[in-house]
């Protein structure tokens, strides 16, 4: 479970519904877009962190049910 996130507008979100809405909006904005620079993504931080195993990547593609 995600406890909080920082929205693109800088607000700190803690309500699960607000977090869900923000994450969905973020990824919907990426769909169909090809960009060399994603302002919300710090590539240096991403490269330092752990990656997902293939089975974990596949789980991300599954339908979400409440």
Secondary structure, DSSP 8 states (H G I E B T S, - for coil): ----EE-TTS-EE-SHHHHHHHHHHHHHHHTT---S--TT--HHHHHHS----HHHHHHHTS----
